[in-house]
Amino acid sequence: EPEVTQTPSHQVTQMGQEVILRCVPISNHLYFYWYRQILGQKVEFLVSFYNNEISEKSEIFDDQFSVERPDGSNFTLKIRSTKLEDSAMYFCAPAGGLNTEAFFGQGTRLTVV
Amino acid sequence: SQELEQSPQSLIVQEGKNLTINCTSSKTLYGLYWYKQKYGEGLIFLMMLQKGGEEKSHEKITAKLDEKKQQSSLHITASQPSHAGIYLCGASNQGAQKLVFGQGTRLTINP
């Protein structure tokens, strides 16, 4: 199984602070997806990213969220001003193409206090 | 929008017993993914099914996608404590990789 490294594994931040979550795929992936899972709830799609631009986003992905691939390798999810309800596990899932196996990173647990 | 319903929501079985988890979709499934998750941890990819009638196995876990492609089942044979966890099904739309997930099935294996 291809490895997907997410950092940090756990982050605690104060409400209103900015956080950046990072995803480093081992292979050259073309498609990147971010999901989140609030504790005890379903895994929810946030955003998909292809060819250096957002291809689709959910209602959750509002103006407080942004994604980018700053150096052609790392893939980041930024939350500008965190809210308590942003507390969740955030998962990165890169893919080599459409309709291919989808491997998830181990996740970043974000706790907003 | 597509909805996935998993059943049962939780399952307790004795070690060595067989079990089945179902995932039913409100729309035709083009890609169906099964994952295992330990509580509060990452998703471990198990299998992906795309064709109606397709069946895949990995060790003691078998997944099937029914002919009409609106339901999938995950079957575990001779369950072991290592099988304990939360099993999630995820579905993709045709031509897209975005996944919609079911609510999960919590599996407990009693020794």
Interface residues (C-beta under 8 A of the other chain):
Chain A: E1 Y31 Y33 Y35 L39 Q41 K42 V43 E44 F45 S48 E56 M89 F91 A93 A95 L98 N99 T100 E101 A102 F103 F104 G105 Q106 G107 R109
Chain B: Y30 G31 Y33 Y35 G40 E41 G42 L43 I44 F45 M48 Q50 L88 G90 S92 G95 A96 Q97 K98 L99 V100 F101 G102 Q103 G104
